[in-house]
Amino acid sequence: MATTTTFSSTTSVSFSRPRPTQLVAWRVFFWLLLACGVALRLFHFFDNRSLWIDEVYVANSLIRMNFEQLAQPALEYEQKAPILFLWLCRLSVLLFGKQEMALRLVPLLCSLGALALFVPVSRRVLPPLGAAVAMGILALAPPLIYHSVEIKQYSAELLATVAAVYLYLRYRDAVEWRPLLLWTVGGAALVWFSYASIFVLMAIAGALSLWHLWQRDWQRFWRQLVPFAAWLFSFALNYLLFTGKYTESGWLVYWFETLDAFMPLAASRAAVRWPFYQLYMALDYPLGLLLDLRTVGSKLPRLVLRLVPLGCLAIGAVVLFRRQRQLFLVLLFAILLTVVASALRKYPVYERLIVFLAPVFILFIASGCAAVAHRLHVGWKWIVPALLLLPPLAASARQLADPGLFGGYKKSYFREAFQFVNERYQPGDVVYLNWNHIPPYRYYKLAYPLKYNAVLGRDYRPSSHNIPTYINKTAAEFAAVTQGHRGWLLYDELYKGTIGDYDGRPAWYYLESDTVLFQRLNQRIMTTTQRPRQASYQKRTTHAKLFGLPRRRSTPHVQQN
């Protein structure tokens, strides 16, 4: 006969006890999903795709700078990352080389560590069905898999959140000094590894302090102030020595404003709409719970696929509030602190920058899913978990079958273009790079034995006032540097701007699409220089084109009598 336990605000959630066969099935499913998550990450790691432009920006610093230089606020291309993350990546470069897999090793280990640490977190907070769903979302979500093999800090942010929640679950009732010391050191270290960890740590500190005050538990209140104060001191020290020295980039704030990544402060319809819109978008990125609904013909399936994760999120919030109120406060405060930072224009709420909140949303959603399934007949308990996990499973399966889909627009082919030229390069050839191809070249020139030294093309946007002038100047430079030689032209259609550019400026440059602009440049080179195109590489938006020597004009043969 099913039994129901009484819930306290600090103990793990407990539902009516499932049948032994169901319990075994969901535990097997849990470990199977974990194994799938590990396998997917390893597959894409060893697939070893080319770096995309944001990775290139960071990689140029990691392969050139030593540990001391990485601690300075002058990384190339205005890049920023937590100091401990940068040092670990630099160590990987020193140990394993400058190529892509060495750079991506630390993010991969962070992602695998997050999966491993999420095992005790999910099993302590959720019943077996809910734990399996939570692990499934974390393991299968395409954005989270992508960031596990991207040389950026976002998988480290994910690991930091899981670690912070794990430490909270383990030490939240601690009063002895030894566990409090371990909690102090663990939390203080996280802020050197993750910028966003301070939101989660302060959420834990705020929720527990309020809880102990409400419960009049003075011993825990005063003793736990020690780790909380140490975390704040560690954050302040890190900010003073490193983070605070980064100058605020006006162009970057402007860019995030155009993406609506900051919560509006003025009372308006947009301010009311903003949190609901961002919450819905989080279901897609980073959680991967929304299918591409354009592939679903009927309106009813579209509605169901939208409502299931939203409904589970809402129900999960209610369930945690009723049964694990202290944990509910921790998770809620983490979200609220992020929103407050967004309203103050200090932290944008946008895609990859909220990867660290993925475990928070997952615990809410999985809790709601378990509560709904608990109410269903035994033969129907799998319906809601299946509807939740179908989108990330389907998307990850497609990317496994066709790695070209992995990362979406971030899938780049810089390495392939450079190698295409390298294999066909002849002595005397001139390789000319459009200015938007220079950062990738600077990385790949050091990481791979390219046998050519490219000419770095000038950016003629500042000295031009319209597209024809810009194209003419670029084509003229190409003609001048390749005169008398075969000439290679490399460019990428996707990147019309560069670091420091205000989006949409100059306005004339954005009047035509990327493809049309570079087509006109190619045509201009061919017509003005009379050069035939002899070889061409194109993959998505990346191009490498070989223009031969100018055609010789034939002279008529005059027959002499």
N, C-alpha and C positions, 0 to 999 in steps of 0.2 A: 504494500500500500504506500502511495506517495506521501512523503512527509515534507512539511514546510518549516524552515527555520526562521527564527526571529532575526531581523536585521538591525545591526548597530551602524552608527555613522562612520565607524573606523574599521570595520571588518569587511572581508571580501564578500561579494555578492553571492547569494545562494538562492537558486530556484528549486522548484519541486524536483526531487531526485529523478533523473531519467532512468529508463530501463538499462540494465547492464550492457545489452547489445548496442543500444544507442550510444551509450557512453564510450564504448570501445570504438564504434564507428567514427564518432566525431573526433576522438583523439588520434585515430589513424589519419583522418582527413587533415587534422592540424599539422601533423608531421609531413604529410605528403605535400601540402601547400608550402611549408617551409622549404622542403627540398626543391620544389619547383622554383621558388624565389631565388635560391642559391644558384640553381642551374641556369636560369635566365641571365643572371648577372655575370656568371662566368662565361657563358656563350658570347655575350656582347663584348666582354672584356677581351677575349681572345680573337673575336672578329676584327678588332683593332682598326676601327674606322679612322679616317683622317680627322684631325682637329678641326673644329669650326672656329669662327672668328673670335668669339669670346674666350675660348680656351687658348687660342694663339696669343692673345694679349697677355694672359697670365704666364703662359709657358715661356715667353721671351725673357721674363724676369727670372724665372726659376732656373733656366739653363745658363744664365749669365751672371747672376748675382750670388755672392756668398752669404753666409748666415747674418753677418753684420749688416750688409747692404739691404737684405730683405727686411731688417728691422727698421729701416728708414722709411719715412712717408714719401718716397719718391720712386715707387714701382713704375715700370714702363707702362705707357698708355693709361695712366691714372687708375690703375687697378688697386683694389683693396681686398684684404683677406686677413683672418685672424693669424697672429704671429706664429702660434704653435702649429697651425695647419701648414703655413708656408714652410716652416723649418722641417716638418716631417716630409713634405713633398721634395724639398731640396735634398734631404738625406736619401730619399729614394733615387733621385737623379744621380747622386754621387755613387750609389751602390750599383745601380742597374743601367745607367746610361741616360741619354737625352731623348729617346724616342717615346712614342705615345704611351705604351704600356707602362713604362717606368713612371711617367707623370700621373697616370690614372690609378696606380696601385693604391695610394693612400685613400682616395675616394671609394675604391672598391672595398677595401678593408673596413672603412667606416660603415658602409652599407651592410656588409655581412655582419659586422658587430652589432648594428641596430637590429637586424633580424634575430640574432642570438639573444640579445638582451631583452627583446620584446617577448621572448618565450615566458620568462617568469612574470613579467608585467601583465601580459594578457591572461595568463592562467590564474594569477592571483586576483585579478579584478573581475573576470568574467567566468560564466559557466562554460563547459566544454564547447557547446555550439557557438557561443559568442566569441570564445577564444579562437576557434577555427576561422570564423568570419574575419575577425580582426587580423589574424595572421595572413589570411588570404588577400585582404586589401593591401596590406603593407608589402607582401611578397610579389603581387601581380600588377600593381598600379604602374602603367608604362612610364609616367613622369619620374617615379621614384627609382625605377630600374635605370632610366636614362641618367639620372644624376649620380647613380652609383658608378658610372664609367665616364664621368665628365670631370676634367681637371678644373673644378671649381669647388667652393667650400660647402655646397648645399647638402651633400650627404653627411658631412661632419656636423652640420646644424641638426640634421635628423637624429644622428647618433646622440648628440648632446641632450636633446629633449627626452629621448628614451632613457638615457642614463640618469637624468634628473628625476624623472618619474620613478625609476627603479630605486634610486636612493631614498626618495620620499617614502615609498611603500615599505622599504626596509627599516628606516630609522625614524619614522614619524612619531613613534611612541617612546623613543629613547630618552632616558634620563641619566644613564651612566655616562661617564666622561669618555670612555674608550670609543663606543659607537658614535658619540657626538663628534669626537675628533675625526673619525673616518668620514663622517658626513661633511664636516667642515672642509677637509682637504679635497674631497671629491667635488663638491660644489664649487669651491674656489678655483679649481683647475679648469672647470668647464668654460669659464669666461675667457680664457686664453685660447680656447679651441673653437669657440663659436660666439659670434656677435649676439645672436638672438637668444642665447641661453639665459641671458639676464632676465628676459620676460618670464621664462618658466621658473627660474629660481626665485624671483621676487613674488611670483604668484604663489609659490609654495610658502615662502616666508609670510606673506600677508594672510593667506588662508589659515595657516596653522596658528599664527599669533591671535587672530580674531577668534579662532576656535577655542584656544586655551583661555582667552579672556572670558568668553561666553560660558565656558565650563568652570571657570574659576580654578583652573588647574595651574596654580602659580609656580609650582616647581618646574613643570615642563615649559611654561611660558618664559621664565627667566633663563633657564639653562639652554633652551633652544635659540635664544637670542644670540648666543655665542656663534654658532655656524651662520646664522643669518647676517650678523654684523661682519663676519669674516668674508662672506660672499660679496657684500657691498664694498668692503675695503679692497678686495681683489679686483673687482670691476673698476673701481676708481683708480687704482694703481695702473691697471692695464690701459685705461682711458688716458691717464696722464702721460704714460710712457710711449704709447703707440697710437691707439685709435684716435685720440683727440688731436693728434698732429696732422691727420689727413684734412686737407682743405675741402670745404664743402663745394661741390661742383654745381654751379648754377645751371649748366646745360642739362645735368642729370636730373635735378629737381624738376626742371621744365619738362623733360621727357616723361617723367612719371606723372606729372600733372596732366599731360595729354592723354595718358592711359587711365586717368581717373583712379590712381592708386592711393590718393590721400583723401581721407574722409572730409567732406565739406563741413565747415563749422557754422556757417550761416543757416538759419532756420529756413528750409526750403523743401520742395518736393524731392529734389536731388539728394538732400541730406537724409531724408527718410528712406529713399530707395536704395542708397548706397550700401548699407550693411547687408540687406537681403540679396542684392545683386552679387556682392563679393562672396557671400556664403554659398550661393548657388554656383558661382564660378569655381570655388574651391573644390566642389564635388568633381569637377572635370580636371582641374590642375591645382593641387598635386595628386588628388585621390584617384583619378582615372575611372570614376564610377558612371560617367555618361558616355553612351555610345554616340557615334556620329549619326544623329537622328535623321540625317538626309537619306540614309539607306533604309529607313523604316517607312513603309508606304502609308500604313494606317495611322490615324490620329490617336486611337486608343493605346496601342503599344508605346507610342511616343510619350503619352501622358503617364502611363504606368512606369516607364523607365525613368522619368523625371521624379515622380512622386515617391517611389520606393526609398531611395537614399534620403530624401528630404524628410519623409515620414519617420524613418528609423532614427534620424538625427534628433528630431523633436521628441520622439518617444524615449529615446535613450537619455536625453537631458532630464526628462521627468523621472525616469527610473533611477538614475544616479542621484538626483536630488532627494528622492524618498529613501533610498537604501544605502547610499554612500555619500552623504552630504558633504563630508570634508573633502573627498576626492572631487566631487562636483565643483566645489568652490575653487580648488586648485586649477582645474581645467578651464573653468569659466574666467578666472582672473587672468590666465595666460592669454586668452583671446582678448579680453578687455584691455589689458595693458598694451597689446599690439595695436588695437584700434586707437587708443589714446595717443600712442606714438605716431600713428598715421595722421591723426587730426592735427598734431603739432608739427607736421611735415618733417618728422625725424626718421620715420621708417615707412616705406611704401608697402602697401598690401597688393602684391602682384605675383602671380605664378610662382616662380622659383624662390622668391623671397619669403613665402609662407610654407615652404617645404617643412620647416621645423615644427609647424602646427599640425602636420599630418597625423602623428600619433594621438593628439588631442581629439581631433575630429573622428578618428577611427574608433577610439574608446566609446565615444558617444554613440556612433552609428551601430557598432557591434552590440552594445548594450541594448539598444532599441530593437535590433534584429532578434536577439535572444528572447526579449520580452514578448515580442509578437509571436515568434515560433512556439514559445511556451504555451500560448493560448490556443494553438492550432491542434487539430487531430494528429496523431502520431504519423499518419501517412502523408501529411501535408507540411510537416515541419521543415522540409528541405526547400520549399518554394521560395520563401523570402531570401534565405542565403544564396540560392541559385540566381535570383534576379539581381542581387547585389554584386555577385562575383562574375556574372556573365560578361559585363562590359570590359573590365580589366583583363579577364582571361582571353576574350576574343581579340582584343587589341594586341595583347602580348603575343598571342599565337600568330597573328598576321605578321608581326614584326620579326618573329622567329623564322617564319617561312620566307619572308622577304626583308632582309636586313636593311634594304634601301629605304624602308619606311621608318626605320628607327630614328627617333629624334625629330621627325617632321621636317620643318624648314631648316633645322639646325644640322641636318645631314649635309656634310661638305665633302668636296673632292679636291682639296688643295694639293694633297700629296700626290694623287694620281696625275694631276695636271703637270706638276713639276717633274714627275718621273717620265711622263710622256715626252716632254721636251728633252730630258736627260738622255733617253734612249735614242733619240733622233738627232741629237746635237752634233754638229760638225765643226771642226776648227774654223774660226772666222765668223761663225754665226753670232748675231747680236740678239740677246734676249731682253726685251723691253717689258717692264711691268707697269701696268696702270697703277696709279697711286693706291687704289684700294687693295692691291695684291702685295703690297710691300710688307706688312706685318707677317703674313704667312710665310713669305720668302725668307725673312730674317730668321724665323724659327727653323724652317726645313733646310736652309743652307748649313746650319750647324748640326742638325739632327741626322741628316743624311748626306752622303758624299756626292752632292751635285757638282758636276764638272764645269759649270759655267758661272760666271759672275754677271749678274743681271744689271741692266741699267734701270735705275729707279726713276720712274716717270714723275714729272711735276704735276701738282694739282693746280690746274688753271682756273678753277672756279673763282678765286678772289680777284683775278685780273680779267675776268670775262663778264659780259653783261647780258649775254643770251646764249642759247644752245649752239647756234652756228659758229659763233666766235670761239666758244670752248672747244668744239670739235675740231675746228681749223687749227687751233694752237696745238692741241694734242697730236693731231695727225702730222703737223709740221715737225714737231719734236721727234716723232717716230721716224719720219723720213730722214731727218738730219743725222740721227745717231746710227741709223742702219744703212746709210749711203754706201753703196758698193758691197754690201754684205746681205746674206739672207737674214731676214728679221722675224723674230718670234714676238708675238703680242699675247700677254696673259692678262686677264681681267675677270671680274666676277660681277654679274648683273645685279645680285641681291644687295650689295653693300654700296649704296649711293652716298653714304656719309661715313664719317670716321669719329673716333673719340674726340669729344670737345665740340662737335657740331650741334647746333640747335636744329632740331628736326624741321624740315621744310624750308630751310634757308641755305642758299639764296632761292627765292621763290621760282625764278625762271628755270632753275635746274630740275625742279620737280614737276614741270609741266608735261613732260613726256614720261612714259613708262620706262623702266630700266632696260627692258629688251630693245625697245625702239631706239633709245639713246645709243646703245652700243652697236646696234645694227648700222646706224648712220655713221658711227665712227669707223667701222670696218669698211663700209662702202667708200667713205672719204679717202681712206688710206689706199684702197685699190685704184680709185680713179685718179688721184693726184700723183701717185708714184708709179702707176702702170705696172704694179707688181701682181703676179698671179698668186693665188692662195694654193699652196702645195700640200699642206697637211693641216688637220684640224682635230682638236679634241674638245668635246662638249659633254658634260654630265651635269644635268640640272642647270644651275646658273654659272658654273665654272667653265671658262674657255681658255684654250691655248691654240693659237693659230700661227702657222708658218707662212710668211710671205716671201716668195722667191725673188731672185734678181729681176730688175725691170726688163720688160720685153724689149728686145732690140727691134728698131724699125727697119723693115726690109727695104732695100733700095732696088729700083727696077733695073733689070739687066738690059743693057743696050747692045744690040748686035752690031758689030762694026763690019763694014763692007771691005 
